[in-house]
Amino acid sequence: MTLEQTRREYRYGRLSRESLLNCPFAQFQLWLDQACNSPIKDPTAMTVATVDARNRPWHRAVLLKGFDKRGFVFYTNLGSDKARQIAENPYVSLHFPWFFLDRQVSVGGRAEKVSRAEVLKYFFNRPRESQLAAWASKQSSRLSSRQALEAQFMAMKEKFAQGEVPTPDFWGGFRVMPEEFQFWQGGDRRLHDRYRYRLDEQGGNWEITQLAP
Ligand SMILES: Cc1cc2nc3c(=O)[nH]c(=O)nc-3n(C[C@H](O)[C@H](O)[C@H](O)COP(=O)(O)O)c2cc1C
């Protein structure tokens, strides 16, 4: 099978204006719940696209750790490329690749740091090894070898052998407040269903538009 021959049909279902909920947060929650109840391996994984100081975009996967009307939350190293890019330009795009359900959701919005209290609460509840890994990895910086990373992990394990692992100052989270959502459901004959919710000028109402797929 060549790449050119690789294709499949999208027959999971349809998305109609009648079935679409008026509130994009409710529509997203519905699809998120369905993704979480499906065999998708990482249903809460999303990509975050940022733009660097030279206007070059980049994206990477992170895990969604909170979702409500205030936005989408993820946690990361505040010295990482993504965090530095967000500090320069807070406008980001998220993408949920739920291909198993013939779906994707794209979101555009503005990222803001989550409060320190939220960060502390989340970090405290992470498994100990994840906490130590956060200390051990100077995310996005040059690494001399795998052994150097393992050694750093062991050093942190020793350093914090007693009691709780504290939250590193360089570790935090972002909340993306959406300005636009797009819901895409694959259809047969490549006639997919696609709807956009966009906040109006006043920022009070969501305008729903059907888009050509
Ligand atoms: C499924 C998956 C989930 C991930 N979750 C996170 C996460 O929640 N936070 C994070 O900082 N990196 C996460 N990563 C690693 C990032 O994709 C990325 O490699 C890292 O954050 C460095 O990105 P940057 O150098 O562009 O800032 C995840 C990777 C995968 C594949």
Ligand as a Chemical Component Dictionary entry (heavy atoms), coordinates in Angstrom:
data_LIG
# 
_chem_comp.id                   LIG 
_chem_comp.type                 NON-POLYMER 
_chem_comp.pdbx_formal_charge   0 
_chem_comp.three_letter_code    LIG 
# 
loop_
_chem_comp_atom.comp_id 
_chem_comp_atom.atom_id 
_chem_comp_atom.alt_atom_id 
_chem_comp_atom.type_symbol 
_chem_comp_atom.charge 
_chem_comp_atom.model_Cartn_x 
_chem_comp_atom.model_Cartn_y 
_chem_comp_atom.model_Cartn_z 
_chem_comp_atom.pdbx_ordinal 
LIG C1  C1  C 0 0.585 12.531 24.375 1  
LIG C2  C2  C 0 1.573 13.578 24.853 2  
LIG C3  C3  C 0 1.265 14.340 25.966 3  
LIG C4  C4  C 0 2.156 15.324 26.413 4  
LIG N1  N1  N 0 1.780 16.103 27.477 5  
LIG C5  C5  C 0 2.569 17.145 27.843 6  
LIG C6  C6  C 0 2.113 18.059 28.846 7  
LIG O1  O1  O 0 0.995 17.964 29.386 8  
LIG N2  N2  N 0 2.951 19.088 29.174 9  
LIG C7  C7  C 0 4.169 19.260 28.566 10 
LIG O2  O2  O 0 4.869 20.208 28.909 11 
LIG N3  N3  N 0 4.607 18.414 27.602 12 
LIG C8  C8  C 0 3.836 17.373 27.222 13 
LIG N4  N4  N 0 4.250 16.512 26.209 14 
LIG C9  C9  C 0 5.558 16.781 25.567 15 
LIG C10 C10 C 0 5.387 17.929 24.547 16 
LIG O3  O3  O 0 4.761 17.423 23.350 17 
LIG C11 C11 C 0 6.706 18.622 24.155 18 
LIG O4  O4  O 0 7.646 17.689 23.676 19 
LIG C12 C12 C 0 7.309 19.399 25.335 20 
LIG O5  O5  O 0 6.314 20.056 26.090 21 
LIG C13 C13 C 0 8.332 20.414 24.845 22 
LIG O6  O6  O 0 7.697 21.319 23.967 23 
LIG P1  P1  P 0 8.352 22.718 23.549 24 
LIG O7  O7  O 0 9.835 22.568 23.521 25 
LIG O8  O8  O 0 7.771 23.036 22.196 26 
LIG O9  O9  O 0 7.927 23.737 24.585 27 
LIG C14 C14 C 0 3.398 15.529 25.748 28 
LIG C15 C15 C 0 3.693 14.734 24.624 29 
LIG C16 C16 C 0 2.795 13.783 24.188 30 
LIG C17 C17 C 0 3.136 12.991 22.951 31 
# 
loop_
_chem_comp_bond.comp_id 
_chem_comp_bond.atom_id_1 
_chem_comp_bond.atom_id_2 
_chem_comp_bond.value_order 
_chem_comp_bond.pdbx_ordinal 
LIG C1  C2  SING 1  
LIG C2  C3  SING 2  
LIG C2  C16 DOUB 3  
LIG C3  C4  DOUB 4  
LIG C4  N1  SING 5  
LIG C4  C14 SING 6  
LIG N1  C5  DOUB 7  
LIG C5  C6  SING 8  
LIG C5  C8  SING 9  
LIG C6  O1  DOUB 10 
LIG C6  N2  SING 11 
LIG N2  C7  SING 12 
LIG C7  O2  DOUB 13 
LIG C7  N3  SING 14 
LIG N3  C8  DOUB 15 
LIG C8  N4  SING 16 
LIG N4  C9  SING 17 
LIG N4  C14 SING 18 
LIG C9  C10 SING 19 
LIG C10 O3  SING 20 
LIG C10 C11 SING 21 
LIG C11 O4  SING 22 
LIG C11 C12 SING 23 
LIG C12 O5  SING 24 
LIG C12 C13 SING 25 
LIG C13 O6  SING 26 
LIG O6  P1  SING 27 
LIG P1  O7  DOUB 28 
LIG P1  O8  SING 29 
LIG P1  O9  SING 30 
LIG C14 C15 DOUB 31 
LIG C15 C16 SING 32 
LIG C16 C17 SING 33 
# 
